[in-house]
Amino acid sequence: MSRTIVDIHILQTVPPSNLNRDDTGSPKSATYGGVRRARVSSQAWKRATRFAFRDRVKPEEFGVRTKRVVELLSGRVSEIDPDIADPDAAALAVLGAAGIKVKEPRGKKDVPPESGYLLFLSAQQVDALARVAVDAARSGEAPDKKEVQALIKGKNSIDLALFGRMVADVTDLNVDAACQVAHALSTHAVDTEYDYFTAVDDHKADDAEEDAGAGMIGTVEFNSATLYRYATVDVDLLAQNIGDAAATQRAVGAFLDAFAKSMPTGKQNTFANRTLPDAVVLSVRDDQPVSYVGAFEEPVMTGAGDGRVAESARRLARYAGDVHDAFGTEPVRSWAVGVGVAKEALAGMGEAVSFGDAVAGVGAVVAERLATEAR
């Protein structure tokens, strides 16, 4: 059976930064190809992508992931019917009918119970559950289990359909993620560097009798890297999760645009490190997702007058061709977007277009394939 898979490959150079740090404050890293690489976790970039959706989709197509689900629902209950005497109880009744367990949060008093895990709900699901809660509170009858669970299973938001949901208490409410995001890795070896900084006390400096020493000193760890980023979307599963072909096409376009242009916010006020990709390759496949991270198993080195971006782009194009030759698989269609030296290096990987045209091209192919499958 033919599938519809959308792969996105990105090369992006980031200046001195600390996009995603570990528990000690150090930039995350990983060993690949026998050397230390800069790494940005998939979770960090997925969150950045989700929040970038807010500017690209309607509010009702966005979701919320929270442990404070009782507070969320009770707030909506009060908006629908301010006369409900105990909106928290109404919310608890609905969640109980669904089988979702809640408990009193540790160290907090006079606050509603919380779920034991982050619960992902779409805006439409929150609204539907709140309305059931209102109806049940008015009638004095308990919410119906099947009705409540059906509401949680339906009307998935774009981000929920893409990134999935796991409900430990009720596995029937799980949603398989239609999107997978790889940890971003530098195409080359990276060493962590340290910025020693001082902060001057303005008021102290005005007093001539005091010493002019710093009011604060410290260090911030950072690195800089050319990253290889990869993500893939199972369009068939996404369509199943959303239940609408037009919404699926919008979701694919929103994801590609948000993933390419978003960036985790770690230490961004310190480093002002926002960049856009040097190269983007979008591919529609009918077989399986294919990452090209193997192009960088041997770390990229810089030659005389040649930076890492150019060599990384050449490696990417060469490796993609080798994979296709070895396994006899070619994407249904590909688009290549490059800046400067990367544009020429990507020649042959796909149609050379602007990023907007590439996303539109993917959307057109996705729409055509979904329409074909529907017939």
N, C-alpha and C positions, 0 to 999 in steps of 0.2 A: 504493500500500500504506500502510495506516494505521500510524503510529508512536506510541510512547509516550515522551514527553519530560517531564522534571520540571525546572522552572525555580525558582530561589530568588532573590528580590530582598530586600536588606537595607539599611536605613538605620541607622547606628550612630554615635553621638557618642562620641568619645574625648577625654579631657582632655589636658593637657600630657603628651606622651609622645614616644618615639622607637621605634616598633614595629619598624621595618625600615630599617636605615641602609646607606648606600653605603660605598665604600672609604675615604672621608674621615671617616666618623662622622656625616655629616649625614643627617637623615631623607630617605628617597627621595621624589622628586617627579616631576611630569610636567606638560607644558603641554597644556591642553585648553580649547577655547573661547577661546583667546587669552590665558589667564591661568595662573599657576602654581598647581598643585593638590598637595595632600598625596597620596602614593601608598604603597600597601602591595602588594608584588609578589605575584603568584599563587603563586609557589613558597613564600613565607613562610607564607601562609595554608593552603596544602595540607599543609605539614609540621605545622602546628599542628593541623589537622583529623585527619591520620593519627594523631598521638600521642593525640588525644582519643578515638580508636577504642578504645584499650586499656581504657577503662572501660565500653565499650558492646558489645564482641563477645568471643567466646571466644578464648583464646590461639591455637587452631588456625586461627582465621579471620583472623589478623593476619600480616603479613609483615615481612621485614627487608630493608633496602637497604644493601649494604655492598661495599667492595672487598676486605675481608678474608674472602672466601668460603672459602678453603682452611682458615683457622683455624676458621671457623664449622662447616664440614662435619667436619673432623677431630675437633672437640670432641664432636659428636654421634656420630661413629663410636666414640670411646672410651667414651661413655655406653652404647652398644648392646653393645659387646664390648670390655671393658678389656684382653683378651688380644691384640688386634691390635697387632703390634710397632711398626708405623710408620703411625699414622693419617693423617699428612700425605700420605704416598705414596698411601694408599688414596683420599683425597680428590682428589688430583691426577689419579689414574687416571680417576675418574668425570668430572671437569671436562674432561679431555682427550678422553674419548669423546664428550662433548657438543659439543666444538669450541670451548669457552671458553678463551681464552688467558690465561695468568697470567705474571707476571714478578717478579723480585726488587724489592722496594720501595727507592726511592732513600734513601740515608742511614741505612738500618736494617740491623742485623746480627742474625743468629740468630733471624729471624722468618720465618714461612711466606711464600711468594710471594703476590702480590695480583693481582686482575684490574685491567685498565687503566681500568676504569670502574666505577661503582656498579652492582652486579647485584642486581636485585629478585627475591627468592624468597619464596614463602609458607612458613609453618612446616611444612605438610604436604609441600611439595616438598623442603625441607631434610631432613626425616625420611626420605622415600622415597629420596633420593639417597644418604644415609648408609647405609641398609640395603643398597642395591646395592653400595656400596663395601665393606661388611663381607662380603657374599657373595663378591665378586670376590677380596678379600684371602684369604679362607678357601680358596677353590678354586684360587687361583693363575691364574685366567683373566681376561682383559681384559673390562671391562664392555662390554655391547652398545650400540652407538651409537643404534640406533632405540629401544631400551628406555629409555635415559637421556633422550633428547630428548623422548620421550612423557611421561615423568614430569615434566619441566620444563614441558611444555605443559599438563598437567592439574592439577587441584586448586588453582586460583588462590585466593588469599586475597581478602578483601573489598577491602582497600586496593590490592592489585595489580590486581584487576579494574576498579576505579574509575580509578586513575591511570596504568595501563599500564606496559609495560616495553619498553625498547629494548636489544637485544643486538647490538652492532656486528659481532661476529665471526660470529654465526649469526642471520640475519634471520628464519629460520623460528621462532625462539623469541620473537619480538616479540609483545607484547600491546597492541592498540589501546586507548587510554584511553577509558573510557565516560563520563568526567566532564571537564568543562572549567571552569576557574576564572578569572575575569577579575581583572585588577589592580584593587584597591579604589582609588577616587578620591574626593577630597573634593567635595562638591556646590558648593563655593564657593572663592574664591581664598584662598590661604594663604601667609603669610610665615613663614620660619624664625626662631625666637627663640633666645636664648642665656642659659643659666643659669650665672652666675659663682659658683663655690663655693670655700669654704675648708675645710680639715680641720685641726683643732687637735691637736697632739701632746699627749696627756694627761700623759705623764711630764714633758715640758718645761714644761708649765703649772704643775706643782707646784714648780718651782724658781724662787724669787723673784729670783735673781740673773740669770736669763736673760730675754731679751725674750719677750714674749707673742705673737710673730708666728705665723702659720699654718705648720703642718708641710707643707702641700700646698695648692696653688691650681690651678684649672683651669676649663674651661668645658664644658658639655654642651649640644648643640643639641637643640631640640625644637619641636614644633608641636601644635596641637589642631585637631580637625576633625570635621565630620559626614560620614561616609563612605558612598558607595553601593557595596555589594558585590553581586556577581552570580556565580552558578554554574549549571551545567546538567548533567543526567544523562541520557544516552541509555539508557533502561531496556532496550531490545531488545538493544543491544550488551552491556550489563552482564549480562543473562541468558545471553547467549552465552558471555561470559568466565567466568561462574561455573558455569553448567550446571545450575542448580537454581532453580526458581521461588520456593520458600520462602526460600532464602538470598538471592535477589535482592531480595525484599521487605524482609528484614532489613537488607540493605546500603543500600537507599535510605533507610530510617528512620534508620540509624546515621549516614549521611552528613549528612542534613539536620540532625539534632540536633547532631552534632559541628561542622559548619561554622558553624552559627548561634551556638554557645556558646563556641567556641574563640577564641583570640587569640594572635598571635605573641608571643614572650617577650622581645623586645628591650627592654632597659633597664627591665624591669618592677619590679625591686627599687629603682630610682631614682625611678620615678614612680607606682607602685601604680595603674596605669591601667586595670585590668580593668573592663569594662562589659558589659552585655548590650544587644542591639539595641533601638532605639526602634520599629522597624517591620520586619515580615517578611511577605512575600507569597509564597505557594507556589502554583504553577500546574502542572497536568498538561495537556500539549498533545499534539495528534496530527499537527502539521505540521512545525514546526522550532523550535529554540531562539530566543528573542527577548529581547535585553537592552534595558532602558529607560534606558541611560546618556544617551541623547539628551535626556532631560528636564533634564539639567544642563549642556548645552552652553553655555547662558547662565548664568553663575555666580549662585547664589542670594545675594540680599542680605537683610539683616535690616531690618525696618521697626520703627516705634515699637511697643514692647510685644510684638513677635512674633519668636520665635527662628528659627534656621535649620532646626530639626527640623520644625516645623509647615509652613514654606514648602516644604521639600524633600519632605515627604509629599504636599502638595497638588500639587506639580509632577509627582511620580511618578504619582499617580492620573490627573491630567489627560492626561499624555503617553501613558499606557497606553491610555486611551480613544481618543485621537486615532489611535494606531497601529492599533487594532482597527477603527475606522471607516474609515480610509484603505485598509487591505488586506483588510478583510472576514474577519479571522481572530479567533476567540475561543478562549480556553483551554477545554478540556473541562470543567475545574472549577478553581476558585481558592479560596484561604483567605487571610484578612488578619488579621494579629496586630499590634496597636498598643498603645503605652504613652502615656498622657496625651493630648496634643494630636494625636499621630499617629493615634490610634485613630479619631477623627472624620474626619480628613482622608482616611483610606483607605476610607471608606464607599463601597461600590459596586465596589471592586476584587475582592471575594470575600466569602465567609462570614466574619463577624466571630466568631472563636473564640480559645481559648487556643492557645499554641504546641503543647502536647502533643496537643490535639485536631486541630490542623492536620496534624501529622506522621502521626497515626493515620489521618486522612482520606486523605492521599496514599497511605499504605500499602494501604488498602482498595481504592482505585481501581487502583493498580498490580497488586495481586493479581487483581482481576477482569479486567483487560485481559490479563494474562499467561495466565490460565486460558482466556480466549476464544481467544487466539492458538494455544493448545495443542490446541484441539479441531479 
